[in-house]
Amino acid sequence: MTKIIKTALFAALFLAILTPAATYAQDVDASLTGAQLDAAVTQYKALGFSKGLAAVGGGLAVVGAGIGIGQIGRGGAEATARQPEAGRAIFTLALITAAFVEGVALFALVVALGA
């Protein structure tokens, strides 16, 4: 379990590093000089930092959703093993709960990407 969490956190940090690099790679208008050029560079740096934080936030939302759905599956399997006759009801509740978790994670990811 801890290996999966470490891998997911490494992936989120990797994305946080790549996103600002892609932002810095944008071209700056060649006609800008002096203070205009400094302002443009400052804006690109601020944009890269906010995109990097958004990537980390989106990654954490997805990791949290994965952990949550794993807990739902584990709880459903344990409950069904303890009370097999309630298996269909447990499956239905677990499916609905997993859908809610996925919805929240998708919303968090969309908000993070829109930042």
C-alpha positions in Angstrom: 0.0 0.0 0.0 2.7 2.5 0.9 4.6 1.7 -2.4 1.4 2.7 -4.3 1.1 5.9 -2.4 4.8 6.7 -2.9 4.5 6.1 -6.6 1.4 8.2 -6.9 3.0 11.1 -5.0 6.1 10.8 -7.2 3.9 11.0 -10.3 2.1 14.1 -9.0 5.4 15.8 -8.2 6.7 14.9 -11.6 3.6 16.5 -13.2 4.1 19.6 -11.0 7.6 19.9 -12.4 6.7 19.3 -16.0 3.8 21.8 -16.1 5.8 24.9 -15.3 8.5 23.8 -17.7 5.9 23.6 -20.5 4.7 27.0 -19.6 8.1 28.5 -19.7 8.7 27.1 -23.1 6.1 29.5 -24.6 7.5 32.1 -26.9 7.7 35.7 -25.8 6.9 38.4 -28.3 10.2 39.5 -29.9 9.1 43.1 -30.1 9.0 43.5 -26.3 11.8 45.4 -24.7 12.9 46.5 -21.2 10.1 46.7 -18.7 7.6 45.1 -21.0 9.8 42.0 -21.4 10.4 41.9 -17.6 6.6 42.0 -17.0 6.0 39.3 -19.6 8.6 37.0 -18.0 7.1 37.6 -14.5 3.6 36.7 -15.8 4.9 33.5 -17.3 6.7 32.6 -14.1 3.5 33.2 -12.0 1.4 31.2 -14.5 3.9 28.3 -14.3 3.8 28.3 -10.5 0.0 28.3 -10.4 -0.2 25.6 -13.0 2.3 23.5 -11.1 0.2 23.8 -7.9 -2.9 23.0 -9.9 -1.2 19.8 -11.2 -0.3 18.8 -7.6 -3.9 19.5 -6.4 -5.4 17.5 -9.3 -3.0 14.6 -8.6 -3.8 14.6 -4.9 -7.5 14.6 -5.8 -7.1 11.5 -8.0 -4.9 9.7 -5.5 -7.5 10.4 -2.8 -10.3 9.1 -5.0 -8.3 5.9 -5.7 -7.7 5.3 -2.1 -11.3 6.0 -1.3 -12.6 3.6 -3.9 -10.2 1.0 -2.7 -11.6 1.3 0.8 -15.1 1.0 -0.5 -14.2 -2.2 -2.4 -12.5 -3.6 0.6 -15.4 -2.8 2.9 -17.9 -4.3 0.4 -15.9 -7.5 0.0 -15.6 -7.9 3.8 -19.3 -7.2 4.3 -20.3 -9.6 1.6 -18.1 -12.3 3.1 -19.7 -11.8 6.5 -23.3 -11.7 5.2 -23.5 -13.3 1.8 -27.3 -13.0 1.5 -27.0 -9.2 1.5 -24.5 -9.2 -1.3 -26.7 -7.5 -3.9 -27.6 -4.6 -1.5 -24.0 -4.2 -0.5 -22.9 -4.1 -4.1 -25.5 -1.5 -5.0 -24.5 0.8 -2.1 -20.8 0.3 -2.8 -21.4 1.2 -6.5 -23.4 4.3 -5.7 -20.8 5.4 -3.1 -17.9 4.9 -5.6 -19.8 6.9 -8.2 -20.0 9.8 -5.7 -16.3 9.6 -4.9 -15.5 9.6 -8.7 -17.8 12.6 -9.2 -16.0 14.6 -6.5 -12.6 13.6 -7.9 -13.6 14.5 -11.4 -14.9 17.9 -10.2 -11.6 18.5 -8.3 -9.6 17.6 -11.4 -11.6 19.9 -13.7 -11.2 22.8 -11.2 -7.5 22.1 -11.0 -7.0 22.0 -14.7 -9.0 25.2 -15.2 -6.8 27.1 -12.8 
